[in-house]
Amino acid sequence: MIVFSNGEPVEFLTGSGALAYDGRGWIWEYPLRWMGILNPHEFTIVVKTLTLRPRKGNLRWYAPWRAVRLIPGGAVNAVGLTNPGIDWWIRTCYPRMRRMGLQMVVSVYPESVEEARAFAEKLRPLQIAAIELNASCPNVAHCETDTVSHVHSLAVALREAGHPLIVKVGYDQPYVAIAQAVEGVAEAIHAINTVPWRLVFPERRSPLARLGGGGVSGAPIRPFVREAVRRLREHTHLPIIAGGGIATLHDLEELWALGARAFSIGTLFLRAPWMPNRLVRAWRARYPERSQQPTLSAR
């Protein structure tokens, strides 16, 4: 477990957007929530990444398979940050999540320092656990958040909101250098975002090749996640949130041994949405002391 400077503890987080924008899940998950099989209150809800203004991206509600495909053990997506924008979320979803009593982290993608400051201004008055800077964008063309100095500048600007900051990095970035640069600004590092198809399956054509290949999540990226967590633990002091390919108790145990102290579960909600809560309960039953003895953030 990680405890932020505002006293908010996080242990199990949903991957950004795994339970949609408000923690209730996507429409096909509603019956599981109504039956109590899927309980969002057992997670810190990380909302689907938001941009400052509405962004069309590649996802269409009437044909989601055009931007998201299941593959053996995981998924590949080229959603491209489709979202209705931060103002819509604050107006529509934030009040609902507050009424539901959900712990929330707002994931944002600012394209410039000016946009990061605008996000900070909008998020400052809200009661949230943290802001997550989505500093990795494998599904967005002409990504600008690929340099250490740029990510650091975005992080500094977002901290003006007064909330704890999580920086989410990608395997195809200099993620160790980014983590070192944001120490003292961020309170946790999240490793990792989806991994570009070309790195996971260099000799295979992606089913989303027309959209640039997309990013892979789930079991195929487990080796990449474990490498990233190990390297971050060796070279930085930031608490680590591990995400990518988590589906079993053994996955959690391995990531804990490598140095992770919180976990992000995403693709499992898509492939087997009745499983994430079972996994959380199994972990807490086997290792209650790990949930009761939090590790303070490095700030």
C-alpha positions in Angstrom: 0.0 0.0 0.0 1.0 3.6 -0.6 -0.2 6.5 1.4 -0.1 9.9 -0.2 0.7 13.2 1.5 -3.1 14.0 1.8 -3.6 10.8 3.8 -5.2 8.9 0.9 -4.1 5.2 0.8 -4.0 3.3 -2.5 -3.4 -0.4 -2.9 -5.5 -1.6 -5.8 -6.3 0.8 -8.6 -8.3 0.2 -11.8 -6.4 0.8 -14.9 -7.3 4.1 -16.5 -10.8 3.7 -17.9 -11.2 0.0 -16.9 -14.4 1.1 -15.1 -15.2 3.9 -17.5 -15.3 7.5 -16.5 -17.2 7.2 -13.2 -16.4 3.8 -11.6 -19.7 2.2 -12.6 -18.1 0.3 -15.4 -19.1 0.0 -19.0 -22.7 -0.9 -19.8 -22.0 -4.7 -20.2 -20.6 -4.6 -16.6 -23.6 -3.1 -15.0 -25.4 -6.5 -14.3 -22.2 -7.7 -12.5 -22.2 -4.5 -10.4 -25.9 -4.8 -9.6 -25.3 -8.4 -8.4 -22.3 -7.4 -6.3 -19.9 -9.5 -8.3 -18.0 -6.4 -9.4 -17.6 -3.9 -6.5 -15.9 -0.6 -7.5 -15.6 0.3 -3.8 -12.7 -2.2 -3.4 -10.6 -0.2 -5.8 -9.2 3.3 -6.3 -11.0 4.3 -9.5 -8.7 5.8 -12.1 -11.0 7.5 -14.7 -10.4 7.1 -18.4 -7.8 9.6 -19.4 -9.2 13.0 -20.1 -7.9 15.8 -22.3 -8.6 19.5 -21.8 -11.0 19.6 -24.7 -13.2 16.8 -26.2 -11.1 14.5 -28.4 -12.6 12.3 -31.1 -9.8 9.7 -31.2 -10.5 6.4 -32.8 -13.2 4.8 -30.6 -16.8 4.7 -31.8 -19.5 3.4 -29.5 -21.3 1.7 -32.4 -18.1 -0.2 -33.5 -15.7 -0.5 -30.6 -13.9 -3.5 -32.2 -12.4 -1.1 -34.8 -10.1 0.3 -32.0 -10.0 -2.5 -29.4 -9.4 -6.2 -30.1 -8.9 -9.2 -27.8 -5.8 -11.2 -28.4 -4.6 -14.4 -26.6 -4.2 -13.5 -22.9 -4.7 -9.8 -23.5 -5.9 -7.0 -25.7 -4.6 -4.4 -28.2 -6.2 -1.0 -28.5 -5.7 2.1 -30.5 -8.4 4.2 -28.8 -6.4 7.4 -29.3 -7.6 9.1 -26.2 -11.2 9.3 -27.3 -13.0 11.3 -24.5 -15.5 14.1 -23.9 -13.1 16.4 -22.1 -12.4 17.4 -18.5 -15.3 19.9 -18.2 -17.8 17.2 -19.1 -16.3 14.9 -16.5 -16.4 17.5 -13.7 -19.9 18.4 -14.6 -21.3 14.8 -15.1 -19.1 12.2 -13.4 -17.5 13.8 -10.5 -20.7 14.5 -8.6 -21.9 10.9 -9.2 -18.6 9.5 -7.9 -18.8 11.7 -4.8 -22.4 10.4 -4.1 -21.2 6.8 -4.5 -18.3 7.4 -2.1 -15.7 6.2 -4.5 -12.0 7.0 -4.1 -10.9 8.6 -7.4 -7.8 9.4 -9.3 -8.2 11.7 -12.4 -6.0 10.6 -15.3 -5.1 13.5 -17.6 -3.2 14.1 -20.8 -2.0 17.7 -21.2 -0.3 18.4 -24.5 1.6 21.5 -23.1 2.5 23.2 -19.9 -0.3 25.7 -20.4 -2.8 22.8 -20.7 -1.3 21.3 -17.5 -1.9 24.5 -15.7 -5.4 24.7 -17.0 -6.0 21.2 -15.7 -4.6 22.2 -12.3 -7.0 25.1 -12.1 -10.0 23.0 -12.8 -9.0 20.1 -10.5 -7.8 22.2 -7.5 -11.2 22.5 -5.8 -12.2 18.9 -6.2 -11.9 16.2 -3.5 -9.9 13.5 -5.2 -7.1 11.1 -4.1 -4.6 12.1 -6.8 -4.0 13.2 -10.3 -2.4 10.8 -12.7 -0.3 12.3 -15.5 -0.6 10.0 -18.5 2.9 10.7 -19.7 2.9 7.8 -22.2 0.8 7.8 -25.3 1.5 4.8 -27.6 -1.8 5.3 -29.3 -1.6 9.0 -30.2 0.2 10.2 -33.3 2.9 13.0 -32.8 3.2 12.4 -29.1 4.9 15.3 -27.4 5.3 13.7 -23.9 8.4 11.7 -24.8 11.2 13.8 -23.3 12.3 13.9 -19.7 12.2 17.6 -19.4 8.8 17.9 -20.9 7.2 15.4 -18.6 8.9 17.1 -15.6 7.5 20.5 -16.7 4.0 18.9 -17.0 4.3 17.4 -13.6 5.4 20.6 -12.0 2.4 22.4 -13.5 -0.1 19.8 -12.5 1.2 19.9 -8.9 -0.2 23.5 -8.8 -3.6 21.8 -8.2 -2.4 20.8 -4.7 -3.2 17.2 -5.1 -0.7 14.2 -5.0 0.6 13.3 -8.4 1.1 9.9 -10.1 3.2 9.8 -13.2 2.3 7.0 -15.6 5.2 6.0 -17.9 5.6 3.7 -20.9 8.1 1.1 -21.7 9.1 2.9 -24.9 10.1 6.0 -22.9 13.2 6.7 -20.8 11.1 5.8 -17.9 13.9 5.6 -15.3 15.2 9.0 -16.2 11.6 10.4 -16.0 11.1 8.8 -12.6 14.3 10.3 -11.4 13.4 13.7 -12.8 10.0 13.8 -11.1 11.2 12.7 -7.6 10.1 15.5 -5.2 7.2 16.4 -7.6 5.3 13.1 -8.0 4.4 10.9 -5.1 4.3 7.6 -7.1 5.4 6.2 -10.5 3.0 4.0 -12.4 4.7 1.3 -14.6 3.6 0.8 -17.2 1.2 1.9 -19.9 0.3 -0.4 -22.8 3.3 -1.5 -24.8 3.4 -0.7 -28.6 2.5 -3.7 -30.7 5.8 -3.4 -32.6 7.8 -4.1 -29.4 5.7 -7.0 -28.2 5.2 -8.8 -31.6 7.9 -7.4 -33.9 7.3 -10.1 -36.5 3.5 -10.1 -36.5 1.0 -7.7 -38.1 -1.3 -6.0 -35.7 -5.1 -6.4 -36.2 -5.1 -2.6 -35.8 -2.3 -1.9 -38.2 -4.4 0.7 -40.0 -4.4 2.7 -36.8 -0.7 2.4 -36.2 -0.6 -1.0 -34.5 -2.0 0.0 -31.1 -0.8 -0.7 -27.6 -0.8 -4.2 -26.1 -2.0 -5.0 -22.6 -2.5 -8.1 -20.5 -0.4 -11.2 -20.3 1.8 -10.5 -23.3 3.4 -7.5 -21.6 4.2 -9.2 -18.3 8.0 -9.4 -19.0 8.0 -5.7 -19.9 6.3 -4.7 -16.6 8.5 -6.8 -14.5 11.6 -5.4 -16.1 10.3 -1.8 -15.6 9.4 -2.4 -11.9 12.8 -3.9 -11.2 14.7 -1.1 -12.9 12.6 1.6 -11.2 13.2 0.0 -7.8 16.9 -0.1 -8.4 17.2 3.5 -9.6 14.5 5.6 -8.0 13.0 6.2 -4.6 9.4 6.8 -5.7 6.8 4.2 -4.6 5.8 2.0 -7.6 2.3 1.2 -8.8 2.7 -1.8 -11.1 0.2 -2.5 -13.9 0.1 -4.8 -16.9 -0.8 -8.5 -17.1 -2.1 -8.8 -13.5 -4.5 -11.8 -13.4 -3.4 -14.1 -10.6 -2.2 -14.0 -7.0 1.2 -15.1 -8.3 1.4 -12.0 -10.5 0.8 -9.8 -7.5 3.4 -11.8 -5.4 6.0 -11.4 -8.2 5.5 -7.7 -8.5 5.5 -7.2 -4.7 8.9 -9.0 -4.6 10.2 -6.8 -7.3 9.3 -3.7 -5.3 5.7 -2.6 -6.3 3.6 -1.5 -3.4 0.3 -0.9 -5.2 -1.3 -2.6 -8.2 -3.3 -1.4 -11.3 -5.7 -3.9 -12.8 -7.0 -3.2 -16.3 -7.4 -5.8 -19.0 -8.8 -8.3 -16.5 -11.9 -6.2 -16.3 -12.3 -6.6 -20.0 -11.5 -10.3 -20.3 -13.1 -11.5 -17.0 -14.8 -8.7 -15.1 -15.9 -11.0 -12.3 -12.3 -11.8 -11.4 -10.7 -8.5 -10.2 -12.6 -8.4 -6.9 -11.9 -12.0 -6.3 -8.2 -11.3 -6.8 -8.2 -8.3 -4.4 -10.0 -10.3 -1.7 -7.6 -13.3 -2.1 -4.6 -11.0 -1.7 -5.9 -9.3 1.4 -6.9 -12.6 2.9 -3.4 -14.1 2.4 -1.4 -11.0 3.2 -3.4 -8.8 5.6 -0.3 -7.2 7.0 0.6 -5.8 3.6 -2.7 -3.9 3.5 -2.3 -2.7 7.1 1.2 -1.4 7.0 1.4 1.2 4.3 4.5 2.6 2.8 4.6 6.4 3.0 5.3 8.2 -0.2 8.7 9.7 -0.8 7.6 13.3 -0.7 
